[in-house]
């Protein structure tokens, strides 16, 4: 079990950082800052990757990277959508 975590953990961190960096590059004007995007991307990646790993324990590294990217994208998208609506209200 700890061996799987040691192999999958860096994939999730890499996925979260990559998606957060891409979000900052693509939407530089509408973003909330590099540090906040990195924190939200890492959190989303780790949470989504952990959930996928719990439900599908035999998943490989490329699929774990993909699930980490998907989780980071969802987290950053949700954060930007919710934060924007809170600012306008």
Backbone as a chain_set.jsonl record, in Angstrom:
{"seq": "XXXXXXXXXXXXXXXXXXXXXXXXXXXXXXXXXXXXXXXXXXXXXXXXXXXXXXXXXXXXXXXXXXXXXXXXXXXXXXXXXXXXXXXXX", "coords": {"N": [[0.82, -1.19, 0.0], [1.879, 1.298, 0.862], [3.835, 1.516, -1.041], [2.395, 1.954, -3.389], [1.325, 4.449, -2.83], [3.655, 5.94, -2.739], [4.368, 5.865, -5.399], [2.161, 6.907, -6.781], [1.645, 9.376, -5.595], [3.565, 11.456, -6.435], [2.674, 11.687, -9.099], [0.136, 12.802, -8.805], [0.764, 15.258, -7.604], [2.313, 16.421, -9.629], [0.38, 16.547, -11.672], [-1.51, 18.321, -10.535], [0.024, 20.688, -10.256], [0.719, 21.176, -12.927], [-1.783, 21.588, -14.214], [-2.687, 23.818, -12.767], [-0.732, 25.691, -13.451], [-1.193, 25.867, -16.211], [-3.808, 26.889, -16.152], [-3.329, 29.401, -15.099], [-1.719, 30.51, -17.104], [-3.402, 30.472, -19.357], [-5.675, 31.98, -18.586], [-4.792, 34.588, -17.678], [-5.658, 37.218, -17.16], [-8.154, 36.875, -15.892], [-7.628, 35.459, -13.593], [-6.947, 34.496, -10.131], [-4.531, 34.67, -9.002], [-1.269, 33.244, -8.867], [-0.343, 31.653, -6.706], [-2.722, 30.93, -5.343], [-4.051, 29.498, -7.348], [-2.251, 27.356, -7.607], [-2.45, 26.141, -5.055], [-5.175, 25.388, -4.964], [-5.281, 23.737, -7.221], [-3.501, 21.665, -6.482], [-4.833, 20.645, -4.22], [-7.288, 19.787, -5.357], [-6.341, 17.86, -7.155], [-5.12, 15.947, -5.471], [-7.292, 15.145, -3.876], [-9.139, 14.138, -5.795], [-7.538, 12.152, -6.991], [-7.082, 10.495, -4.782], [-9.672, 9.581, -4.243], [-10.219, 8.187, -6.622], [-8.226, 6.261, -6.446], [-9.035, 4.848, -4.177], [-11.474, 3.697, -4.979], [-10.83, 2.382, -7.377], [-8.457, 0.407, -7.19], [-6.488, -0.85, -8.743], [-5.47, 0.884, -10.641], [-3.413, 2.43, -13.13], [-0.37, 4.409, -13.582], [-0.584, 6.399, -15.743], [-3.393, 6.731, -15.875], [-3.874, 7.601, -13.295], [-2.536, 10.029, -13.358], [-4.159, 11.316, -15.226], [-6.616, 11.374, -13.822], [-5.856, 13.009, -11.73], [-5.353, 15.391, -13.108], [-7.935, 15.928, -14.053], [-9.3, 16.272, -11.621], [-7.976, 18.541, -10.618], [-8.639, 20.417, -12.582], [-11.423, 20.543, -12.263], [-11.561, 21.517, -9.623], [-10.259, 24.042, -9.803], [-11.884, 25.288, -11.707], [-14.367, 25.273, -10.324], [-13.697, 26.827, -8.101], [-13.136, 29.294, -9.271], [-15.602, 29.882, -10.432], [-17.33, 29.948, -8.178], [-16.104, 31.883, -6.567], [-16.272, 34.164, -8.129], [-19.063, 34.582, -8.248], [-19.549, 35.137, -5.581], [-18.222, 37.529, -5.28], [-19.732, 39.288, -6.869], [-22.148, 39.36, -5.598]], "CA": [[0.0, 0.0, 0.0], [2.723, 2.49, 0.904], [4.548, 1.587, -2.313], [1.488, 2.587, -4.341], [1.245, 5.872, -2.496], [4.925, 6.546, -3.134], [4.401, 5.977, -6.856], [1.05, 7.707, -7.284], [1.69, 10.719, -5.027], [4.204, 12.424, -7.336], [1.834, 11.896, -10.284], [-0.927, 13.725, -8.428], [1.365, 16.584, -7.407], [2.669, 16.923, -10.958], [-0.861, 16.875, -12.381], [-2.077, 19.534, -9.947], [0.85, 21.846, -10.595], [0.63, 21.419, -14.366], [-3.085, 22.172, -14.53], [-2.73, 25.158, -12.189], [0.106, 26.557, -14.283], [-1.915, 26.101, -17.465], [-4.935, 27.785, -15.867], [-2.794, 30.749, -14.924], [-1.236, 30.989, -18.404], [-4.525, 30.665, -20.276], [-6.565, 33.052, -18.134], [-3.97, 35.47, -16.851], [-6.427, 38.389, -16.748], [-9.271, 36.531, -15.024], [-7.208, 34.58, -12.516], [-6.892, 35.025, -8.771], [-3.159, 34.626, -8.534], [-0.513, 32.016, -9.097], [-0.301, 30.839, -5.491], [-4.048, 30.377, -5.083], [-4.283, 28.467, -8.357], [-1.423, 26.202, -7.261], [-3.012, 25.482, -3.879], [-6.446, 24.764, -5.337], [-4.965, 22.648, -8.14], [-2.929, 20.561, -5.709], [-5.885, 20.054, -3.39], [-8.206, 19.063, -6.234], [-5.652, 16.7, -7.705], [-4.93, 14.945, -4.426], [-8.603, 14.619, -3.475], [-9.672, 13.3, -6.876], [-6.683, 10.974, -7.116], [-7.33, 9.614, -3.645], [-10.971, 8.931, -4.447], [-10.077, 7.207, -7.704], [-7.387, 5.17, -5.957], [-9.818, 4.044, -3.236], [-12.504, 2.932, -5.691], [-10.196, 1.575, -8.421], [-7.109, 0.265, -6.634], [-5.538, -1.353, -9.721], [-5.295, 1.885, -11.694], [-2.013, 2.665, -13.46], [0.142, 5.775, -13.442], [-1.182, 7.361, -16.675], [-4.768, 7.017, -15.485], [-3.811, 8.398, -12.073], [-2.191, 11.384, -13.793], [-5.37, 11.865, -15.843], [-7.602, 11.682, -12.786], [-5.342, 14.179, -11.018], [-5.603, 16.562, -13.965], [-9.377, 16.183, -14.047], [-9.653, 16.822, -10.318], [-7.452, 19.905, -10.522], [-9.452, 21.271, -13.458], [-12.712, 20.745, -11.609], [-11.382, 22.361, -8.439], [-9.966, 25.42, -10.216], [-13.105, 25.807, -12.331], [-15.358, 25.523, -9.279], [-13.235, 27.953, -7.287], [-13.301, 30.542, -10.028], [-17.033, 30.137, -10.586], [-17.922, 30.315, -6.897], [-15.526, 33.114, -6.072], [-16.814, 35.261, -8.951], [-20.435, 34.849, -7.852], [-19.506, 35.734, -4.256], [-17.797, 38.923, -5.431], [-20.794, 40.095, -7.457], [-23.325, 39.436, -4.706]], "C": [[0.869, 1.261, 0.0], [3.532, 2.64, -0.379], [3.685, 2.252, -3.38], [1.381, 4.076, -4.08], [2.523, 6.587, -2.918], [5.032, 6.718, -4.646], [3.328, 6.928, -7.379], [1.078, 9.147, -6.773], [2.368, 11.741, -5.924], [3.403, 12.687, -8.621], [0.726, 12.901, -9.981], [-0.403, 15.136, -8.223], [1.718, 17.206, -8.749], [1.427, 17.335, -11.743], [-1.461, 18.167, -11.85], [-1.296, 20.777, -10.308], [0.766, 22.194, -12.077], [-0.684, 22.084, -14.737], [-3.192, 23.582, -13.972], [-1.886, 26.131, -13.001], [-0.593, 26.878, -15.597], [-3.107, 27.035, -17.262], [-4.457, 29.219, -15.717], [-2.314, 31.329, -16.258], [-2.401, 31.331, -19.329], [-5.383, 31.849, -19.858], [-5.832, 33.987, -17.189], [-4.772, 36.67, -16.349], [-7.516, 38.039, -15.732], [-8.898, 35.691, -13.83], [-7.18, 35.275, -11.164], [-5.501, 34.932, -8.182], [-2.55, 33.248, -8.672], [-0.55, 31.099, -7.878], [-1.645, 30.193, -5.184], [-4.393, 29.283, -6.094], [-3.479, 27.199, -8.049], [-2.014, 25.429, -6.08], [-4.308, 24.753, -4.212], [-6.209, 23.592, -6.288], [-4.391, 21.438, -7.428], [-3.996, 19.863, -4.874], [-6.856, 19.241, -4.233], [-7.596, 17.797, -6.797], [-5.518, 15.591, -6.674], [-6.261, 14.331, -4.001], [-9.163, 13.699, -4.547], [-8.845, 12.028, -7.046], [-6.879, 9.986, -5.99], [-8.652, 8.878, -3.791], [-10.899, 7.869, -5.539], [-9.263, 6.016, -7.229], [-8.143, 4.265, -4.989], [-10.807, 3.156, -3.983], [-11.931, 2.009, -6.76], [-8.732, 1.371, -8.039], [-6.079, -0.22, -7.658], [-5.235, -0.386, -10.846], [-3.794, 2.145, -11.907], [-1.641, 4.139, -13.359], [-0.449, 6.755, -14.461], [-2.622, 7.712, -16.324], [-4.818, 7.82, -14.188], [-3.448, 9.839, -12.403], [-3.417, 12.061, -14.412], [-6.431, 12.221, -14.818], [-7.155, 12.873, -11.946], [-5.559, 15.462, -11.803], [-7.083, 16.933, -13.96], [-9.814, 16.793, -12.719], [-9.174, 18.245, -10.141], [-8.259, 20.862, -11.392], [-10.809, 21.562, -12.827], [-12.591, 21.685, -10.412], [-11.125, 23.814, -8.824], [-11.193, 26.049, -10.875], [-14.176, 26.134, -11.308], [-14.965, 26.719, -8.423], [-13.445, 29.269, -8.009], [-14.777, 30.885, -10.216], [-17.676, 30.593, -9.286], [-17.393, 31.637, -6.379], [-16.09, 34.32, -6.831], [-18.229, 35.602, -8.525], [-20.477, 35.476, -6.457], [-19.088, 37.194, -4.339], [-18.923, 39.8, -5.942], [-21.964, 40.29, -6.502], [-23.147, 40.406, -3.582]], "O": [[0.622, 2.186, -0.774], [3.879, 3.755, -0.769], [4.191, 3.03, -4.188], [1.349, 4.873, -5.017], [2.472, 7.718, -3.401], [5.717, 7.624, -5.118], [3.573, 7.676, -8.326], [0.584, 10.048, -7.451], [1.8, 12.808, -6.159], [3.452, 13.79, -9.165], [0.414, 13.754, -10.812], [-1.049, 16.105, -8.622], [1.453, 18.385, -8.98], [1.433, 18.37, -12.409], [-1.879, 19.021, -12.632], [-1.882, 21.81, -10.631], [0.746, 23.369, -12.442], [-0.693, 23.05, -15.499], [-3.738, 24.463, -14.637], [-2.29, 27.274, -13.214], [-0.587, 28.025, -16.045], [-3.382, 27.88, -18.113], [-5.126, 30.149, -16.168], [-2.488, 32.521, -16.507], [-2.383, 32.36, -20.004], [-5.779, 32.647, -20.707], [-6.221, 34.148, -16.032], [-4.577, 37.096, -15.21], [-7.776, 38.815, -14.813], [-9.786, 35.243, -13.105], [-7.365, 36.488, -11.069], [-5.324, 35.101, -6.976], [-3.236, 32.229, -8.6], [-0.766, 29.895, -8.015], [-1.695, 29.024, -4.801], [-4.966, 28.256, -5.727], [-3.985, 26.089, -8.217], [-2.071, 24.2, -6.107], [-4.508, 23.617, -3.782], [-6.871, 22.561, -6.17], [-4.756, 20.304, -7.738], [-4.052, 18.635, -4.829], [-7.211, 18.122, -3.862], [-8.269, 16.772, -6.902], [-5.776, 14.425, -6.973], [-6.343, 13.121, -3.788], [-9.615, 12.596, -4.241], [-9.402, 10.945, -7.225], [-6.848, 8.775, -6.208], [-8.74, 7.686, -3.496], [-11.456, 6.78, -5.393], [-9.576, 4.877, -7.575], [-7.924, 3.053, -4.973], [-10.957, 1.981, -3.647], [-12.502, 0.95, -7.021], [-7.861, 2.094, -8.522], [-4.884, -0.012, -7.447], [-4.782, -0.807, -11.91], [-3.01, 2.083, -10.961], [-2.483, 4.995, -13.088], [-0.794, 7.871, -14.072], [-3.029, 8.866, -16.46], [-5.72, 8.638, -14.005], [-3.986, 10.769, -11.802], [-3.68, 13.236, -14.153], [-7.078, 13.262, -14.933], [-7.988, 13.662, -11.498], [-5.908, 16.496, -11.233], [-7.438, 18.109, -13.873], [-10.613, 17.73, -12.699], [-9.887, 19.074, -9.574], [-8.533, 21.991, -10.985], [-11.283, 22.698, -12.857], [-13.44, 22.555, -10.218], [-11.711, 24.722, -8.234], [-11.504, 27.214, -10.626], [-14.831, 27.171, -11.413], [-15.815, 27.533, -8.063], [-13.887, 30.249, -7.409], [-15.154, 32.056, -10.163], [-18.481, 31.524, -9.287], [-18.145, 32.43, -5.813], [-16.353, 35.367, -6.238], [-18.579, 36.779, -8.442], [-21.369, 36.278, -6.181], [-19.553, 38.014, -3.547], [-19.065, 40.94, -5.5], [-22.687, 41.282, -6.595], [-24.05, 40.571, -2.761]]}, "num_chains": 1, "name": "protein.A"}
